[in-house]
């Protein structure tokens, strides 16, 4: 099979010769082999596993997204992904990446709160004038 993993602004991975894929949805995990019928699935945040002869078994920590299989092509589109062959190291990478995201998210929320309060203050001044 041919596996392509897309992020919002780039192609994360393009692999050929993939022999199996295991993905997670909100209903549980499911496997994809080359002769499986075409399908589409909403992915939950978790571990996506693929295997090929060159790399062996590879783990991808993925954020929520979509998986589409058509013929021998499997397209995975997610918001964020991190690759690894060791689950322990992958877990550490995911934790540090998500902590960075949390810090950035908090700073963005703080900036938005300042913008909103400034807008409301100006609107109140305009209303009273």
N, C-alpha and C positions, 0 to 999 in steps of 0.2 A: 504494500500500500504506500501511498504518498501522503505524508503528514505535513501540513503547513499550520504553524501557530502564529496568529496575528495579534499584535497589540495595537492600540489606537493610532500610533504614529510610526510604526515600523513592523517589519516581519521579524518575529523572534526566532523562529526555527523553520527550516525546510528540510525534511528527511525523506529519503526514498528507501525502499526495501524494508519497510516496517512490517513486522510479522504479526504483531498484536498490540492492541491499545486497551487500557482500562481507564474509564472515566467515572467521575462521581456526579450524580444529580441529587436533588432533594429527596428522591425516592430511594436512593441507594446507588451502588456501583454497578456498572455493566461493562461487558467486554466486547471488543470489536475484532473480528478476524476478517481476512480478505474476502471471503465469500458471503459475509453477512449482507442482508438486505439493506438498501439505502435507508437512512434515518436522520432525524434531527433531534437534538436534546439540549435542554437548558442546563448548563453546568453550574454546580454549586462550588463555592470556594473549597479547595482541597488539593489532593494529589492526583495528577494525571500520569499514568505510566505508559511508556511505549517501549517496544523492544525491536531491535534489528540486529543483524549479524555483526556489524562493525562495532557498535557501542555496547551491545548487550542490553540490559534493562536500565532505562533512564527514567528518573523521576522529575516531574515538573510541578512545582507548587503554583497553582493557578487561582486567580480571582474568579468571580462569577463571569459567565459568558455563554457562548453557544458552540455546539459541535454539530457539524453537518457532514454526513458521509454520502457520497455519490460515486458509485462504481468503486474504483480503487483509490479515489481521492478523499481524504479526510481533512476538513478545514475546521480549525478551532480558533475562535475569536474571543479573547478575554481582555480584561482591563489591565492586568498585570501578571507577570510570570517570572519564576526563578527556576533555573535548571540545576540538577545535581544527581550524583550517583550514590551518595551516602545520605540516608535519611536524617541522621543526626546533624550533619553539617547543613543540610537543607533547612532543617527546623531552626537552627541558629540564624541562618540568612533571612528566613521569613520573619522571625521575631525582630531582628534589627531593622529590616525594611519597613515593617508595619509600625514600629516605634517612630521611625523617621516620618512616615506618612501621618501618624497621629500628631506629631509636633507641627508639621506643615499645615495640617487641617485646623489645628487650634489657632495658629497665627492667621490663617485666612478667615476663620470665623471671627476672630478679634477685629480684624480690619473691616470686615463687613458690618459688624456691630457698630463700629465707630462711624462708618459711612451712613448707616441707617439712622443713628441718633442725630448726626449732623443734619441729615435731610429732614427729619421730624422737627428739629429745633428751628430750622429755617422756614419750614412750612408753618409752624406755629407763629413765628415772627411775622410772616406775610399775612396770616389770617388776622392777627391783632392790629395790623397797620391799616 
